[in-house]
Amino acid sequence: MTGPLTGRTVLIVGRGGGIAHAIALTARNAGADVTAAGRNQEDLADAYADEPGITAETVDLTDETSIATLGERLGTVDHVVSTASARARGRIAELDRDAVRLSFDTKVIGPLMLAKHLAPRIPDSGSLTLFSGVAAAKIAVGTLAVAITNAAAETLTRSLALELAPTRVNAISPGVIDTGAWDAFGDDGKAAYFADIRTRNPARRIGTTQDIADAVLFAMTSTFLTGETLHIDGGEPLT
């Protein structure tokens, strides 16, 4: 298959569904050889069992040795994408210290260690794409820990873009995306929440995982883009 990523290798860190899955398929369809890595290699292998061109690996972003070992197994890689997150929601009185620490460890320190161990394996023409989120741009009560984690991820992105140049580093900041994460609200609760967001959102719809995957593909292939956060949020911070 030929495309803008033909002959390139892409590492995607995350789970086997949702946004990470959409990115893996989009990168593969753009011609890349894709490695999907996460804590449970068996689950990832099952998720991509019927998808040629995508292989599963193991990595734990909270374990630097695990990251370094993955780098050794991969050798070289053209593009690295980290979608992993561990959200710590709630008002300040309800926040658990360990949950906040895990949020930073997964979405900020983990990607920093990815850069430490994998950037030397990325060619000058390659890229690193991190993930932030709309909570950093739209402050709301109950998302304090999520907001500061995402804001730190954006600062990390700009810092790495400067230090790792000419390797490009960018971030994606999704808004409300229908990944299945909202299914916990129940059918009625999810429908009501999405209806509220859809009504107020300037885009007048809920985001899809393909919206995010397309933005990641753009970040990987746009060779004059670095140090930026792409806000794929339907204009939600304007509301």
C-alpha positions in Angstrom: 0.0 0.0 0.0 1.4 3.4 -1.0 0.7 6.7 0.8 2.4 9.5 2.7 3.9 7.1 5.2 5.1 4.5 2.8 8.3 3.0 3.9 8.0 4.6 7.4 7.6 2.9 10.8 5.1 4.3 13.4 4.9 3.4 17.1 1.6 4.1 18.8 1.4 3.9 22.5 -2.1 3.3 24.0 -4.9 0.9 24.3 -6.3 -1.3 21.6 -9.5 0.7 21.0 -10.6 4.2 20.7 -8.3 6.9 19.4 -5.2 4.7 19.4 -6.9 2.1 17.3 -8.1 4.7 14.8 -4.5 6.2 14.5 -3.0 2.7 14.0 -5.4 2.0 11.1 -4.9 5.4 9.6 -1.1 5.2 9.7 -1.2 1.6 8.3 -3.6 2.7 5.5 -1.1 5.6 4.7 1.6 3.0 4.1 3.3 2.7 7.4 4.5 -0.4 9.2 2.8 0.1 12.6 3.7 -1.1 16.1 1.0 -0.8 18.7 2.4 -0.8 22.3 0.8 -0.9 25.7 0.8 -2.6 29.0 -1.1 -5.7 27.7 0.4 -7.1 24.6 -2.1 -9.9 24.4 -5.0 -7.5 24.3 -3.4 -5.4 21.7 -2.6 -8.5 19.6 -6.3 -9.5 19.8 -7.4 -6.0 18.8 -5.2 -6.1 15.6 -5.4 -9.8 14.9 -7.2 -9.2 11.6 -5.2 -6.1 10.6 -2.1 -6.8 8.6 0.8 -4.4 9.0 0.2 -3.8 12.7 2.1 -5.7 15.3 1.8 -5.6 19.1 4.5 -4.8 21.7 4.6 -4.2 25.4 5.5 -1.0 27.2 4.6 0.6 30.5 5.0 4.4 30.4 5.3 4.5 34.2 8.5 2.3 34.0 11.5 3.8 32.4 13.2 0.4 32.0 10.2 -0.8 30.0 10.5 2.2 27.7 14.2 1.8 27.2 13.8 -2.0 26.5 11.1 -1.2 23.9 13.5 1.2 22.2 16.1 -1.5 22.0 13.7 -4.0 20.5 12.4 -1.6 17.9 15.8 -0.3 16.8 14.8 2.7 14.7 11.3 4.3 14.3 10.2 7.2 12.2 7.2 8.4 14.1 6.2 8.0 17.7 2.7 8.8 19.0 1.7 8.6 22.7 -2.1 8.6 23.4 -1.9 7.1 26.9 -3.7 8.8 29.8 -4.8 8.2 33.3 -7.4 10.8 34.3 -7.8 12.1 37.8 -11.2 13.8 37.9 -13.0 15.5 40.7 -13.0 18.7 42.8 -9.9 19.4 44.8 -11.3 18.0 48.1 -12.0 14.7 46.3 -8.7 14.3 44.5 -6.5 11.4 45.4 -2.8 12.1 45.4 -1.9 8.8 43.8 -4.4 9.3 41.0 -2.9 12.8 40.3 0.6 11.4 40.3 -0.4 8.6 37.9 -2.0 11.1 35.6 1.2 13.1 35.4 3.3 9.9 35.2 1.3 8.5 32.3 0.7 11.7 30.2 3.8 13.8 31.0 6.7 11.9 32.6 6.1 8.8 30.5 6.2 10.7 27.1 9.3 12.6 28.4 10.9 9.2 29.0 9.7 8.1 25.5 11.5 11.1 24.1 14.7 10.3 26.2 15.0 6.8 24.9 13.4 6.9 21.5 14.4 10.3 20.1 17.9 9.0 19.4 16.3 6.3 17.2 14.1 8.8 15.3 15.6 10.3 12.1 15.7 14.0 11.5 12.7 13.7 9.2 10.7 11.9 11.9 8.3 13.1 14.6 6.9 12.7 18.1 3.2 13.4 18.7 1.9 13.7 22.3 -1.6 14.2 23.6 -3.1 17.0 25.6 -6.9 17.7 25.9 -9.5 20.3 25.9 -9.5 20.7 29.7 -6.3 22.6 29.4 -8.0 25.3 27.3 -11.4 25.3 29.0 -11.1 25.5 32.7 -14.0 23.9 34.6 -14.6 22.9 38.2 -14.0 19.2 38.6 -11.3 18.9 36.0 -8.4 20.6 37.8 -6.0 17.6 37.7 -6.9 16.8 34.1 -6.3 20.5 33.1 -2.9 20.8 34.7 -1.8 17.5 33.3 -2.8 18.5 29.8 -1.2 21.9 30.2 2.0 20.3 31.2 1.9 18.0 28.2 1.7 21.1 26.0 4.6 22.7 27.7 6.6 19.4 27.3 5.7 19.5 23.6 7.2 22.9 23.0 10.2 22.2 25.1 11.0 18.9 23.2 10.4 20.6 19.9 13.3 23.0 20.7 15.6 20.5 22.2 15.1 17.6 19.8 15.1 19.8 16.6 15.0 19.0 13.7 12.9 16.1 14.8 9.4 17.6 15.0 7.3 17.4 18.2 3.6 18.3 18.3 0.6 17.7 20.4 -3.1 16.9 19.7 -5.8 18.3 22.0 -9.1 16.5 21.5 -12.4 17.8 22.6 -15.3 15.5 23.4 -14.8 12.4 21.2 -17.1 9.4 21.0 -14.5 6.8 22.0 -16.7 4.7 24.2 -15.3 6.3 27.3 -18.7 8.0 27.9 -20.6 4.7 27.8 -20.3 4.6 31.6 -22.9 7.4 31.7 -25.5 4.9 30.4 -27.4 5.3 27.2 -29.7 8.1 28.4 -26.9 9.9 30.3 -24.5 9.7 27.3 -27.2 10.9 24.9 -28.1 13.9 27.2 -24.4 14.8 27.6 -23.7 14.6 23.9 -26.8 16.6 23.1 -25.7 19.4 25.4 -22.2 19.5 24.0 -23.5 19.3 20.4 -25.9 22.2 21.0 -23.2 24.5 22.4 -20.3 23.4 20.3 -19.7 25.7 17.3 -19.1 22.5 15.1 -22.5 21.3 16.2 -21.4 17.7 16.5 -19.4 15.3 18.6 -15.9 14.4 17.5 -14.9 11.0 16.1 -11.8 9.0 16.5 -11.2 9.5 12.8 -11.1 13.3 13.4 -8.2 12.8 15.8 -6.5 10.1 13.6 -6.5 12.5 10.6 -4.9 15.2 12.8 -2.2 12.9 13.9 -1.5 11.9 10.3 -1.2 15.6 9.5 1.2 16.2 12.4 3.4 13.2 11.2 3.5 14.3 7.6 3.5 18.2 7.8 7.3 18.8 7.7 7.0 22.5 8.7 4.9 21.9 11.8 6.6 21.7 15.2 6.1 22.8 18.7 2.3 23.2 18.1 -0.8 21.9 19.8 -3.6 21.1 17.3 -6.9 21.7 18.9 -9.4 19.2 17.4 -12.2 20.2 19.7 -15.0 21.6 17.5 -14.5 25.0 19.1 -15.5 23.8 22.5 -13.3 26.3 24.5 -15.2 29.1 22.9 -18.4 28.1 24.7 
